[in-house]
């Protein structure tokens, strides 16, 4: 099964020293088991984090370690196309 792409806004704070970044929009590329392969976090204050095979974590966070194929949460409303994900991924830079 090909990758799937998701986008979800979080209106919760980080609850850490970077809380001032504000709320965020997260973009995910997930494999056929729902595991994140690549991820972008774009915060309201302008910070953008990017995680994937070349960088799984840094001092701010890391690639999700939970399958998004959770039977208790329906992610179908958050599906996006590959082009939208790739735009976010490339805008995040390296």
PDB file of N, CA, C and O in Angstrom:
ATOM      1  N   UNK A   1       0.847  -1.179   0.000  1.00  0.00           N
ATOM      2  CA  UNK A   1       0.000   0.000   0.000  1.00  0.00           C
ATOM      3  C   UNK A   1       0.894   1.245   0.000  1.00  0.00           C
ATOM      4  O   UNK A   1       1.879   1.298   0.736  1.00  0.00           O
ATOM      5  N   UNK A   2       0.555   2.243  -0.821  1.00  0.00           N
ATOM      6  CA  UNK A   2       1.375   3.459  -0.859  1.00  0.00           C
ATOM      7  C   UNK A   2       1.219   4.282   0.415  1.00  0.00           C
ATOM      8  O   UNK A   2       0.331   4.043   1.233  1.00  0.00           O
ATOM      9  N   UNK A   3       2.100   5.244   0.551  1.00  0.00           N
ATOM     10  CA  UNK A   3       2.040   6.150   1.693  1.00  0.00           C
ATOM     11  C   UNK A   3       0.717   6.907   1.702  1.00  0.00           C
ATOM     12  O   UNK A   3       0.076   7.100   0.669  1.00  0.00           O
ATOM     13  N   UNK A   4       0.332   7.326   2.901  1.00  0.00           N
ATOM     14  CA  UNK A   4      -0.824   8.203   3.078  1.00  0.00           C
ATOM     15  C   UNK A   4      -0.321   9.494   3.702  1.00  0.00           C
ATOM     16  O   UNK A   4       0.716   9.520   4.365  1.00  0.00           O
ATOM     17  N   UNK A   5      -1.066  10.553   3.482  1.00  0.00           N
ATOM     18  CA  UNK A   5      -0.660  11.875   3.947  1.00  0.00           C
ATOM     19  C   UNK A   5      -1.784  12.493   4.770  1.00  0.00           C
ATOM     20  O   UNK A   5      -2.959  12.407   4.413  1.00  0.00           O
ATOM     21  N   UNK A   6      -1.397  13.112   5.872  1.00  0.00           N
ATOM     22  CA  UNK A   6      -2.366  13.669   6.808  1.00  0.00           C
ATOM     23  C   UNK A   6      -1.929  15.059   7.258  1.00  0.00           C
ATOM     24  O   UNK A   6      -0.739  15.369   7.299  1.00  0.00           O
ATOM     25  N   UNK A   7      -2.901  15.876   7.591  1.00  0.00           N
ATOM     26  CA  UNK A   7      -2.631  17.197   8.159  1.00  0.00           C
ATOM     27  C   UNK A   7      -3.617  17.405   9.299  1.00  0.00           C
ATOM     28  O   UNK A   7      -4.815  17.157   9.159  1.00  0.00           O
ATOM     29  N   UNK A   8      -3.094  17.864  10.423  1.00  0.00           N
ATOM     30  CA  UNK A   8      -3.971  18.074  11.576  1.00  0.00           C
ATOM     31  C   UNK A   8      -3.503  19.290  12.372  1.00  0.00           C
ATOM     32  O   UNK A   8      -2.313  19.453  12.643  1.00  0.00           O
ATOM     33  N   UNK A   9      -4.441  20.121  12.733  1.00  0.00           N
ATOM     34  CA  UNK A   9      -4.155  21.282  13.572  1.00  0.00           C
ATOM     35  C   UNK A   9      -4.297  20.875  15.022  1.00  0.00           C
ATOM     36  O   UNK A   9      -5.248  20.190  15.398  1.00  0.00           O
ATOM     37  N   UNK A  10      -3.343  21.302  15.833  1.00  0.00           N
ATOM     38  CA  UNK A  10      -3.414  21.095  17.278  1.00  0.00           C
ATOM     39  C   UNK A  10      -3.506  22.460  17.949  1.00  0.00           C
ATOM     40  O   UNK A  10      -2.647  23.321  17.756  1.00  0.00           O
ATOM     41  N   UNK A  11      -4.556  22.642  18.738  1.00  0.00           N
ATOM     42  CA  UNK A  11      -4.738  23.883  19.480  1.00  0.00           C
ATOM     43  C   UNK A  11      -4.355  23.714  20.938  1.00  0.00           C
ATOM     44  O   UNK A  11      -4.821  24.455  21.803  1.00  0.00           O
ATOM     45  N   UNK A  12      -3.509  22.740  21.204  1.00  0.00           N
ATOM     46  CA  UNK A  12      -2.952  22.525  22.541  1.00  0.00           C
ATOM     47  C   UNK A  12      -1.550  23.104  22.564  1.00  0.00           C
ATOM     48  O   UNK A  12      -0.872  23.150  21.538  1.00  0.00           O
ATOM     49  N   UNK A  13      -1.125  23.538  23.717  1.00  0.00           N
ATOM     50  CA  UNK A  13       0.234  24.059  23.835  1.00  0.00           C
ATOM     51  C   UNK A  13       1.215  22.894  23.986  1.00  0.00           C
ATOM     52  O   UNK A  13       0.832  21.773  24.320  1.00  0.00           O
ATOM     53  N   UNK A  14       2.463  23.187  23.734  1.00  0.00           N
ATOM     54  CA  UNK A  14       3.507  22.171  23.889  1.00  0.00           C
ATOM     55  C   UNK A  14       3.709  21.807  25.353  1.00  0.00           C
ATOM     56  O   UNK A  14       4.018  20.660  25.675  1.00  0.00           O
ATOM     57  N   UNK A  15       3.535  22.782  26.237  1.00  0.00           N
ATOM     58  CA  UNK A  15       3.721  22.525  27.661  1.00  0.00           C
ATOM     59  C   UNK A  15       5.178  22.402  28.071  1.00  0.00           C
ATOM     60  O   UNK A  15       5.489  21.805  29.102  1.00  0.00           O
ATOM     61  N   UNK A  16       6.075  22.968  27.265  1.00  0.00           N
ATOM     62  CA  UNK A  16       7.504  22.929  27.595  1.00  0.00           C
ATOM     63  C   UNK A  16       8.107  24.312  27.398  1.00  0.00           C
ATOM     64  O   UNK A  16       7.371  25.291  27.275  1.00  0.00           O
ATOM     65  N   UNK A  17       9.420  24.410  27.367  1.00  0.00           N
ATOM     66  CA  UNK A  17      10.073  25.705  27.241  1.00  0.00           C
ATOM     67  C   UNK A  17       9.823  26.385  25.893  1.00  0.00           C
ATOM     68  O   UNK A  17      10.137  27.563  25.727  1.00  0.00           O
ATOM     69  N   UNK A  18       9.259  25.649  24.928  1.00  0.00           N
ATOM     70  CA  UNK A  18       8.956  26.200  23.608  1.00  0.00           C
ATOM     71  C   UNK A  18       7.467  26.506  23.454  1.00  0.00           C
ATOM     72  O   UNK A  18       6.970  26.659  22.338  1.00  0.00           O
ATOM     73  N   UNK A  19       6.771  26.593  24.564  1.00  0.00           N
ATOM     74  CA  UNK A  19       5.333  26.840  24.582  1.00  0.00           C
ATOM     75  C   UNK A  19       4.966  28.135  23.856  1.00  0.00           C
ATOM     76  O   UNK A  19       3.867  28.239  23.311  1.00  0.00           O
ATOM     77  N   UNK A  20       5.846  29.104  23.839  1.00  0.00           N
ATOM     78  CA  UNK A  20       5.610  30.376  23.186  1.00  0.00           C
ATOM     79  C   UNK A  20       5.464  30.279  21.680  1.00  0.00           C
ATOM     80  O   UNK A  20       5.037  31.238  21.036  1.00  0.00           O
ATOM     81  N   UNK A  21       5.811  29.138  21.111  1.00  0.00           N
ATOM     82  CA  UNK A  21       5.635  28.943  19.673  1.00  0.00           C
ATOM     83  C   UNK A  21       4.166  28.922  19.288  1.00  0.00           C
ATOM     84  O   UNK A  21       3.826  29.131  18.124  1.00  0.00           O
ATOM     85  N   UNK A  22       3.285  28.671  20.265  1.00  0.00           N
ATOM     86  CA  UNK A  22       1.848  28.655  19.999  1.00  0.00           C
ATOM     87  C   UNK A  22       1.350  27.311  19.506  1.00  0.00           C
ATOM     88  O   UNK A  22       2.009  26.282  19.653  1.00  0.00           O
ATOM     89  N   UNK A  23       0.182  27.355  18.925  1.00  0.00           N
ATOM     90  CA  UNK A  23      -0.454  26.142  18.397  1.00  0.00           C
ATOM     91  C   UNK A  23       0.243  25.737  17.107  1.00  0.00           C
ATOM     92  O   UNK A  23       1.124  26.448  16.623  1.00  0.00           O
ATOM     93  N   UNK A  24      -0.153  24.587  16.549  1.00  0.00           N
ATOM     94  CA  UNK A  24       0.596  24.075  15.407  1.00  0.00           C
ATOM     95  C   UNK A  24      -0.270  23.282  14.439  1.00  0.00           C
ATOM     96  O   UNK A  24      -1.369  22.834  14.766  1.00  0.00           O
ATOM     97  N   UNK A  25       0.268  23.128  13.244  1.00  0.00           N
ATOM     98  CA  UNK A  25      -0.292  22.240  12.232  1.00  0.00           C
ATOM     99  C   UNK A  25       0.769  21.190  11.960  1.00  0.00           C
ATOM    100  O   UNK A  25       1.924  21.514  11.683  1.00  0.00           O
ATOM    101  N   UNK A  26       0.364  19.917  12.042  1.00  0.00           N
ATOM    102  CA  UNK A  26       1.288  18.818  11.811  1.00  0.00           C
ATOM    103  C   UNK A  26       0.919  18.126  10.510  1.00  0.00           C
ATOM    104  O   UNK A  26      -0.254  17.891  10.222  1.00  0.00           O
ATOM    105  N   UNK A  27       1.939  17.807   9.731  1.00  0.00           N
ATOM    106  CA  UNK A  27       1.789  17.074   8.476  1.00  0.00           C
ATOM    107  C   UNK A  27       2.515  15.745   8.645  1.00  0.00           C
ATOM    108  O   UNK A  27       3.631  15.699   9.164  1.00  0.00           O
ATOM    109  N   UNK A  28       1.881  14.677   8.207  1.00  0.00           N
ATOM    110  CA  UNK A  28       2.477  13.347   8.319  1.00  0.00           C
ATOM    111  C   UNK A  28       2.456  12.618   6.993  1.00  0.00           C
ATOM    112  O   UNK A  28       1.482  12.708   6.246  1.00  0.00           O
ATOM    113  N   UNK A  29       3.521  11.899   6.696  1.00  0.00           N
ATOM    114  CA  UNK A  29       3.512  10.832   5.706  1.00  0.00           C
ATOM    115  C   UNK A  29       3.595   9.553   6.531  1.00  0.00           C
ATOM    116  O   UNK A  29       4.525   9.383   7.320  1.00  0.00           O
ATOM    117  N   UNK A  30       2.628   8.652   6.354  1.00  0.00           N
ATOM    118  CA  UNK A  30       2.619   7.415   7.124  1.00  0.00           C
ATOM    119  C   UNK A  30       2.675   6.217   6.184  1.00  0.00           C
ATOM    120  O   UNK A  30       2.215   6.277   5.043  1.00  0.00           O
ATOM    121  N   UNK A  31       3.256   5.120   6.694  1.00  0.00           N
ATOM    122  CA  UNK A  31       3.345   3.894   5.909  1.00  0.00           C
ATOM    123  C   UNK A  31       2.038   3.107   6.010  1.00  0.00           C
ATOM    124  O   UNK A  31       1.061   3.588   6.583  1.00  0.00           O
ATOM    125  N   UNK A  32       2.028   1.899   5.452  1.00  0.00           N
ATOM    126  CA  UNK A  32       0.791   1.117   5.433  1.00  0.00           C
ATOM    127  C   UNK A  32       0.334   0.659   6.810  1.00  0.00           C
ATOM    128  O   UNK A  32      -0.802   0.208   6.954  1.00  0.00           O
ATOM    129  N   UNK A  33       1.180   0.763   7.821  1.00  0.00           N
ATOM    130  CA  UNK A  33       0.793   0.447   9.187  1.00  0.00           C
ATOM    131  C   UNK A  33       0.426   1.689   9.999  1.00  0.00           C
ATOM    132  O   UNK A  33       0.122   1.592  11.188  1.00  0.00           O
ATOM    133  N   UNK A  34       0.456   2.859   9.349  1.00  0.00           N
ATOM    134  CA  UNK A  34       0.118   4.095  10.029  1.00  0.00           C
ATOM    135  C   UNK A  34       1.273   4.748  10.767  1.00  0.00           C
ATOM    136  O   UNK A  34       1.075   5.748  11.458  1.00  0.00           O
ATOM    137  N   UNK A  35       2.492   4.193  10.633  1.00  0.00           N
ATOM    138  CA  UNK A  35       3.665   4.733  11.330  1.00  0.00           C
ATOM    139  C   UNK A  35       4.225   5.923  10.570  1.00  0.00           C
ATOM    140  O   UNK A  35       4.407   5.845   9.355  1.00  0.00           O
ATOM    141  N   UNK A  36       4.502   7.024  11.261  1.00  0.00           N
ATOM    142  CA  UNK A  36       5.083   8.188  10.596  1.00  0.00           C
ATOM    143  C   UNK A  36       6.440   7.869   9.949  1.00  0.00           C
ATOM    144  O   UNK A  36       7.322   7.267  10.560  1.00  0.00           O
ATOM    145  N   UNK A  37       6.563   8.295   8.700  1.00  0.00           N
ATOM    146  CA  UNK A  37       7.810   8.154   7.947  1.00  0.00           C
ATOM    147  C   UNK A  37       8.493   9.514   7.857  1.00  0.00           C
ATOM    148  O   UNK A  37       9.709   9.630   8.015  1.00  0.00           O
ATOM    149  N   UNK A  38       7.683  10.540   7.600  1.00  0.00           N
ATOM    150  CA  UNK A  38       8.153  11.925   7.595  1.00  0.00           C
ATOM    151  C   UNK A  38       7.090  12.772   8.289  1.00  0.00           C
ATOM    152  O   UNK A  38       5.905  12.437   8.281  1.00  0.00           O
ATOM    153  N   UNK A  39       7.535  13.872   8.890  1.00  0.00           N
ATOM    154  CA  UNK A  39       6.624  14.703   9.682  1.00  0.00           C
ATOM    155  C   UNK A  39       7.110  16.149   9.672  1.00  0.00           C
ATOM    156  O   UNK A  39       8.308  16.414   9.766  1.00  0.00           O
ATOM    157  N   UNK A  40       6.171  17.072   9.558  1.00  0.00           N
ATOM    158  CA  UNK A  40       6.450  18.506   9.629  1.00  0.00           C
ATOM    159  C   UNK A  40       5.544  19.088  10.700  1.00  0.00           C
ATOM    160  O   UNK A  40       4.352  18.785  10.749  1.00  0.00           O
ATOM    161  N   UNK A  41       6.116  19.925  11.558  1.00  0.00           N
ATOM    162  CA  UNK A  41       5.351  20.648  12.575  1.00  0.00           C
ATOM    163  C   UNK A  41       5.530  22.133  12.305  1.00  0.00           C
ATOM    164  O   UNK A  41       6.645  22.647  12.390  1.00  0.00           O
ATOM    165  N   UNK A  42       4.444  22.829  11.982  1.00  0.00           N
ATOM    166  CA  UNK A  42       4.501  24.267  11.699  1.00  0.00           C
ATOM    167  C   UNK A  42       3.757  25.009  12.806  1.00  0.00           C
ATOM    168  O   UNK A  42       2.545  24.851  12.960  1.00  0.00           O
ATOM    169  N   UNK A  43       4.485  25.817  13.577  1.00  0.00           N
ATOM    170  CA  UNK A  43       3.929  26.522  14.722  1.00  0.00           C
ATOM    171  C   UNK A  43       3.500  27.933  14.339  1.00  0.00           C
ATOM    172  O   UNK A  43       4.083  28.556  13.452  1.00  0.00           O
ATOM    173  N   UNK A  44       2.469  28.426  15.025  1.00  0.00           N
ATOM    174  CA  UNK A  44       1.905  29.740  14.723  1.00  0.00           C
ATOM    175  C   UNK A  44       2.932  30.858  14.784  1.00  0.00           C
ATOM    176  O   UNK A  44       2.833  31.809  14.009  1.00  0.00           O
ATOM    177  N   UNK A  45       3.910  30.781  15.671  1.00  0.00           N
ATOM    178  CA  UNK A  45       4.920  31.830  15.807  1.00  0.00           C
ATOM    179  C   UNK A  45       6.014  31.746  14.740  1.00  0.00           C
ATOM    180  O   UNK A  45       6.913  32.588  14.711  1.00  0.00           O
ATOM    181  N   UNK A  46       5.948  30.739  13.865  1.00  0.00           N
ATOM    182  CA  UNK A  46       6.890  30.653  12.758  1.00  0.00           C
ATOM    183  C   UNK A  46       7.880  29.504  12.797  1.00  0.00           C
ATOM    184  O   UNK A  46       8.485  29.186  11.773  1.00  0.00           O
ATOM    185  N   UNK A  47       8.063  28.875  13.943  1.00  0.00           N
ATOM    186  CA  UNK A  47       8.994  27.736  14.005  1.00  0.00           C
ATOM    187  C   UNK A  47       8.435  26.581  13.185  1.00  0.00           C
ATOM    188  O   UNK A  47       7.241  26.286  13.238  1.00  0.00           O
ATOM    189  N   UNK A  48       9.313  25.932  12.426  1.00  0.00           N
ATOM    190  CA  UNK A  48       8.928  24.766  11.626  1.00  0.00           C
ATOM    191  C   UNK A  48       9.961  23.680  11.876  1.00  0.00           C
ATOM    192  O   UNK A  48      11.163  23.897  11.725  1.00  0.00           O
ATOM    193  N   UNK A  49       9.473  22.509  12.262  1.00  0.00           N
ATOM    194  CA  UNK A  49      10.344  21.361  12.527  1.00  0.00           C
ATOM    195  C   UNK A  49      10.075  20.288  11.487  1.00  0.00           C
ATOM    196  O   UNK A  49       8.946  20.124  11.026  1.00  0.00           O
ATOM    197  N   UNK A  50      11.121  19.560  11.122  1.00  0.00           N
ATOM    198  CA  UNK A  50      11.008  18.537  10.084  1.00  0.00           C
ATOM    199  C   UNK A  50      11.756  17.297  10.535  1.00  0.00           C
ATOM    200  O   UNK A  50      12.923  17.366  10.919  1.00  0.00           O
ATOM    201  N   UNK A  51      11.066  16.155  10.483  1.00  0.00           N
ATOM    202  CA  UNK A  51      11.668  14.888  10.895  1.00  0.00           C
ATOM    203  C   UNK A  51      11.409  13.827   9.837  1.00  0.00           C
ATOM    204  O   UNK A  51      10.362  13.814   9.191  1.00  0.00           O
ATOM    205  N   UNK A  52      12.377  12.943   9.674  1.00  0.00           N
ATOM    206  CA  UNK A  52      12.257  11.860   8.715  1.00  0.00           C
ATOM    207  C   UNK A  52      13.433  10.922   8.861  1.00  0.00           C
ATOM    208  O   UNK A  52      14.113  10.923   9.887  1.00  0.00           O
ATOM    209  N   UNK A  53      13.677  10.122   7.840  1.00  0.00           N
ATOM    210  CA  UNK A  53      14.761   9.130   7.920  1.00  0.00           C
ATOM    211  C   UNK A  53      16.138   9.728   8.184  1.00  0.00           C
ATOM    212  O   UNK A  53      16.979   9.086   8.813  1.00  0.00           O
ATOM    213  N   UNK A  54      16.378  10.946   7.711  1.00  0.00           N
ATOM    214  CA  UNK A  54      17.688  11.566   7.901  1.00  0.00           C
ATOM    215  C   UNK A  54      17.846  12.281   9.236  1.00  0.00           C
ATOM    216  O   UNK A  54      18.966  12.544   9.674  1.00  0.00           O
ATOM    217  N   UNK A  55      16.724  12.597   9.885  1.00  0.00           N
ATOM    218  CA  UNK A  55      16.762  13.236  11.204  1.00  0.00           C
ATOM    219  C   UNK A  55      15.487  12.838  11.946  1.00  0.00           C
ATOM    220  O   UNK A  55      14.411  13.386  11.708  1.00  0.00           O
ATOM    221  N   UNK A  56      15.635  11.876  12.847  1.00  0.00           N
ATOM    222  CA  UNK A  56      14.483  11.364  13.571  1.00  0.00           C
ATOM    223  C   UNK A  56      14.185  12.149  14.838  1.00  0.00           C
ATOM    224  O   UNK A  56      13.075  12.071  15.366  1.00  0.00           O
ATOM    225  N   UNK A  57      15.169  12.910  15.338  1.00  0.00           N
ATOM    226  CA  UNK A  57      14.920  13.714  16.527  1.00  0.00           C
ATOM    227  C   UNK A  57      15.964  14.816  16.648  1.00  0.00           C
ATOM    228  O   UNK A  57      17.029  14.764  16.033  1.00  0.00           O
ATOM    229  N   UNK A  58      15.629  15.809  17.455  1.00  0.00           N
ATOM    230  CA  UNK A  58      16.562  16.884  17.782  1.00  0.00           C
ATOM    231  C   UNK A  58      16.169  17.430  19.155  1.00  0.00           C
ATOM    232  O   UNK A  58      15.381  16.805  19.864  1.00  0.00           O
ATOM    233  N   UNK A  59      16.705  18.579  19.531  1.00  0.00           N
ATOM    234  CA  UNK A  59      16.450  19.121  20.861  1.00  0.00           C
ATOM    235  C   UNK A  59      15.010  19.597  21.044  1.00  0.00           C
ATOM    236  O   UNK A  59      14.605  19.891  22.168  1.00  0.00           O
ATOM    237  N   UNK A  60      14.229  19.679  19.970  1.00  0.00           N
ATOM    238  CA  UNK A  60      12.853  20.162  20.052  1.00  0.00           C
ATOM    239  C   UNK A  60      11.807  19.047  20.067  1.00  0.00           C
ATOM    240  O   UNK A  60      10.687  19.254  20.532  1.00  0.00           O
ATOM    241  N   UNK A  61      12.162  17.888  19.569  1.00  0.00           N
ATOM    242  CA  UNK A  61      11.194  16.789  19.489  1.00  0.00           C
ATOM    243  C   UNK A  61      11.690  15.699  18.570  1.00  0.00           C
ATOM    244  O   UNK A  61      12.894  15.495  18.414  1.00  0.00           O
ATOM    245  N   UNK A  62      10.742  14.995  17.958  1.00  0.00           N
ATOM    246  CA  UNK A  62      11.145  13.922  17.082  1.00  0.00           C
ATOM    247  C   UNK A  62       9.981  13.336  16.303  1.00  0.00           C
ATOM    248  O   UNK A  62       8.818  13.685  16.506  1.00  0.00           O
ATOM    249  N   UNK A  63      10.338  12.443  15.414  1.00  0.00           N
ATOM    250  CA  UNK A  63       9.371  11.728  14.593  1.00  0.00           C
ATOM    251  C   UNK A  63       8.437  10.924  15.487  1.00  0.00           C
ATOM    252  O   UNK A  63       8.883  10.274  16.432  1.00  0.00           O
ATOM    253  N   UNK A  64       7.151  10.967  15.191  1.00  0.00           N
ATOM    254  CA  UNK A  64       6.157  10.256  15.984  1.00  0.00           C
ATOM    255  C   UNK A  64       6.493   8.780  16.152  1.00  0.00           C
ATOM    256  O   UNK A  64       6.941   8.126  15.210  1.00  0.00           O
ATOM    257  N   UNK A  65       6.276   8.267  17.340  1.00  0.00           N
ATOM    258  CA  UNK A  65       6.593   6.881  17.679  1.00  0.00           C
ATOM    259  C   UNK A  65       5.342   6.051  17.927  1.00  0.00           C
ATOM    260  O   UNK A  65       5.395   5.023  18.603  1.00  0.00           O
ATOM    261  N   UNK A  66       4.209   6.502  17.374  1.00  0.00           N
ATOM    262  CA  UNK A  66       2.936   5.813  17.555  1.00  0.00           C
ATOM    263  C   UNK A  66       2.258   5.697  16.198  1.00  0.00           C
ATOM    264  O   UNK A  66       2.272   6.643  15.411  1.00  0.00           O
ATOM    265  N   UNK A  67       1.669   4.549  15.925  1.00  0.00           N
ATOM    266  CA  UNK A  67       0.915   4.373  14.692  1.00  0.00           C
ATOM    267  C   UNK A  67      -0.323   5.254  14.726  1.00  0.00           C
ATOM    268  O   UNK A  67      -1.016   5.321  15.741  1.00  0.00           O
ATOM    269  N   UNK A  68      -0.601   5.931  13.613  1.00  0.00           N
ATOM    270  CA  UNK A  68      -1.805   6.750  13.524  1.00  0.00           C
ATOM    271  C   UNK A  68      -3.017   5.918  13.106  1.00  0.00           C
ATOM    272  O   UNK A  68      -4.109   6.460  12.942  1.00  0.00           O
ATOM    273  N   UNK A  69      -2.837   4.622  12.936  1.00  0.00           N
ATOM    274  CA  UNK A  69      -3.955   3.714  12.680  1.00  0.00           C
ATOM    275  C   UNK A  69      -4.534   3.246  14.002  1.00  0.00           C
ATOM    276  O   UNK A  69      -4.635   2.045  14.254  1.00  0.00           O
ATOM    277  N   UNK A  70      -4.912   4.193  14.841  1.00  0.00           N
ATOM    278  CA  UNK A  70      -5.475   3.934  16.158  1.00  0.00           C
ATOM    279  C   UNK A  70      -6.987   3.752  16.013  1.00  0.00           C
ATOM    280  O   UNK A  70      -7.667   4.655  15.524  1.00  0.00           O
ATOM    281  N   UNK A  71      -7.523   2.607  16.426  1.00  0.00           N
ATOM    282  CA  UNK A  71      -8.963   2.387  16.277  1.00  0.00           C
ATOM    283  C   UNK A  71      -9.809   3.353  17.111  1.00  0.00           C
ATOM    284  O   UNK A  71     -11.010   3.484  16.875  1.00  0.00           O
ATOM    285  N   UNK A  72      -9.198   4.020  18.072  1.00  0.00           N
ATOM    286  CA  UNK A  72      -9.953   4.955  18.911  1.00  0.00           C
ATOM    287  C   UNK A  72      -9.963   6.378  18.347  1.00  0.00           C
ATOM    288  O   UNK A  72     -10.626   7.256  18.899  1.00  0.00           O
ATOM    289  N   UNK A  73      -9.241   6.611  17.264  1.00  0.00           N
ATOM    290  CA  UNK A  73      -9.199   7.949  16.676  1.00  0.00           C
ATOM    291  C   UNK A  73      -9.300   7.835  15.154  1.00  0.00           C
ATOM    292  O   UNK A  73      -8.508   7.139  14.520  1.00  0.00           O
ATOM    293  N   UNK A  74     -10.272   8.519  14.588  1.00  0.00           N
ATOM    294  CA  UNK A  74     -10.505   8.489  13.150  1.00  0.00           C
ATOM    295  C   UNK A  74      -9.738   9.621  12.478  1.00  0.00           C
ATOM    296  O   UNK A  74     -10.062  10.795  12.659  1.00  0.00           O
ATOM    297  N   UNK A  75      -8.733   9.267  11.712  1.00  0.00           N
ATOM    298  CA  UNK A  75      -7.905  10.254  11.026  1.00  0.00           C
ATOM    299  C   UNK A  75      -8.396  10.531   9.605  1.00  0.00           C
ATOM    300  O   UNK A  75      -7.797  11.346   8.903  1.00  0.00           O
ATOM    301  N   UNK A  76      -9.461   9.877   9.170  1.00  0.00           N
ATOM    302  CA  UNK A  76      -9.894  10.006   7.775  1.00  0.00           C
ATOM    303  C   UNK A  76     -10.225  11.453   7.390  1.00  0.00           C
ATOM    304  O   UNK A  76     -10.038  11.831   6.234  1.00  0.00           O
ATOM    305  N   UNK A  77     -10.703  12.254   8.316  1.00  0.00           N
ATOM    306  CA  UNK A  77     -11.028  13.654   8.021  1.00  0.00           C
ATOM    307  C   UNK A  77      -9.768  14.502   7.822  1.00  0.00           C
ATOM    308  O   UNK A  77      -9.858  15.648   7.380  1.00  0.00           O
ATOM    309  N   UNK A  78      -8.612  13.956   8.140  1.00  0.00           N
ATOM    310  CA  UNK A  78      -7.354  14.700   8.064  1.00  0.00           C
ATOM    311  C   UNK A  78      -6.498  14.302   6.866  1.00  0.00           C
ATOM    312  O   UNK A  78      -5.345  14.721   6.760  1.00  0.00           O
ATOM    313  N   UNK A  79      -7.051  13.500   5.972  1.00  0.00           N
ATOM    314  CA  UNK A  79      -6.300  13.057   4.794  1.00  0.00           C
ATOM    315  C   UNK A  79      -6.068  14.242   3.850  1.00  0.00           C
ATOM    316  O   UNK A  79      -6.954  15.073   3.646  1.00  0.00           O
ATOM    317  N   UNK A  80      -4.869  14.301   3.285  1.00  0.00           N
ATOM    318  CA  UNK A  80      -4.525  15.315   2.295  1.00  0.00           C
ATOM    319  C   UNK A  80      -3.814  14.603   1.140  1.00  0.00           C
ATOM    320  O   UNK A  80      -3.486  13.420   1.232  1.00  0.00           O
ATOM    321  N   UNK A  81      -3.589  15.326   0.082  1.00  0.00           N
ATOM    322  CA  UNK A  81      -2.858  14.774  -1.056  1.00  0.00           C
ATOM    323  C   UNK A  81      -1.352  14.871  -0.859  1.00  0.00           C
ATOM    324  O   UNK A  81      -0.855  15.636  -0.033  1.00  0.00           O
ATOM    325  N   UNK A  82      -0.651  14.074  -1.640  1.00  0.00           N
ATOM    326  CA  UNK A  82       0.807  14.063  -1.572  1.00  0.00           C
ATOM    327  C   UNK A  82       1.388  15.447  -1.869  1.00  0.00           C
ATOM    328  O   UNK A  82       2.353  15.865  -1.228  1.00  0.00           O
ATOM    329  N   UNK A  83       0.811  16.152  -2.828  1.00  0.00           N
ATOM    330  CA  UNK A  83       1.341  17.464  -3.203  1.00  0.00           C
ATOM    331  C   UNK A  83       1.324  18.439  -2.027  1.00  0.00           C
ATOM    332  O   UNK A  83       2.279  19.192  -1.832  1.00  0.00           O
ATOM    333  N   UNK A  84       0.242  18.430  -1.240  1.00  0.00           N
ATOM    334  CA  UNK A  84       0.169  19.328  -0.082  1.00  0.00           C
ATOM    335  C   UNK A  84       1.241  18.969   0.943  1.00  0.00           C
ATOM    336  O   UNK A  84       1.877  19.853   1.518  1.00  0.00           O
ATOM    337  N   UNK A  85       1.439  17.670   1.171  1.00  0.00           N
ATOM    338  CA  UNK A  85       2.490  17.262   2.106  1.00  0.00           C
ATOM    339  C   UNK A  85       3.858  17.682   1.589  1.00  0.00           C
ATOM    340  O   UNK A  85       4.653  18.256   2.334  1.00  0.00           O
ATOM    341  N   UNK A  86       4.139  17.403   0.326  1.00  0.00           N
ATOM    342  CA  UNK A  86       5.455  17.716  -0.225  1.00  0.00           C
ATOM    343  C   UNK A  86       5.733  19.219  -0.184  1.00  0.00           C
ATOM    344  O   UNK A  86       6.873  19.633   0.029  1.00  0.00           O
ATOM    345  N   UNK A  87       4.703  20.031  -0.385  1.00  0.00           N
ATOM    346  CA  UNK A  87       4.867  21.484  -0.294  1.00  0.00           C
ATOM    347  C   UNK A  87       5.311  21.866   1.126  1.00  0.00           C
ATOM    348  O   UNK A  87       6.236  22.660   1.297  1.00  0.00           O
ATOM    349  N   UNK A  88       4.647  21.299   2.141  1.00  0.00           N
ATOM    350  CA  UNK A  88       5.020  21.579   3.537  1.00  0.00           C
ATOM    351  C   UNK A  88       6.433  21.061   3.820  1.00  0.00           C
ATOM    352  O   UNK A  88       7.220  21.741   4.478  1.00  0.00           O
ATOM    353  N   UNK A  89       6.755  19.875   3.333  1.00  0.00           N
ATOM    354  CA  UNK A  89       8.064  19.261   3.571  1.00  0.00           C
ATOM    355  C   UNK A  89       9.181  20.140   2.983  1.00  0.00           C
ATOM    356  O   UNK A  89      10.175  20.421   3.653  1.00  0.00           O
ATOM    357  N   UNK A  90       9.008  20.562   1.749  1.00  0.00           N
ATOM    358  CA  UNK A  90      10.062  21.338   1.094  1.00  0.00           C
ATOM    359  C   UNK A  90      10.114  22.774   1.611  1.00  0.00           C
ATOM    360  O   UNK A  90      11.178  23.393   1.602  1.00  0.00           O
ATOM    361  N   UNK A  91       8.994  23.305   2.054  1.00  0.00           N
ATOM    362  CA  UNK A  91       8.984  24.646   2.637  1.00  0.00           C
ATOM    363  C   UNK A  91       9.730  24.665   3.964  1.00  0.00           C
ATOM    364  O   UNK A  91      10.288  25.688   4.360  1.00  0.00           O
ATOM    365  N   UNK A  92       9.736  23.510   4.654  1.00  0.00           N
ATOM    366  CA  UNK A  92      10.412  23.408   5.957  1.00  0.00           C
ATOM    367  C   UNK A  92      11.928  23.464   5.797  1.00  0.00           C
ATOM    368  O   UNK A  92      12.639  23.773   6.753  1.00  0.00           O
ATOM    369  N   UNK A  93      12.426  23.173   4.610  1.00  0.00           N
ATOM    370  CA  UNK A  93      13.867  23.233   4.386  1.00  0.00           C
ATOM    371  C   UNK A  93      14.620  22.179   5.180  1.00  0.00           C
ATOM    372  O   UNK A  93      14.023  21.242   5.709  1.00  0.00           O
ATOM    373  N   UNK A  94      15.876  22.331   5.255  1.00  0.00           N
ATOM    374  CA  UNK A  94      16.741  21.371   5.959  1.00  0.00           C
ATOM    375  C   UNK A  94      17.334  21.976   7.186  1.00  0.00           C
ATOM    376  O   UNK A  94      18.087  21.313   7.899  1.00  0.00           O
TER     377      UNK A  94
END
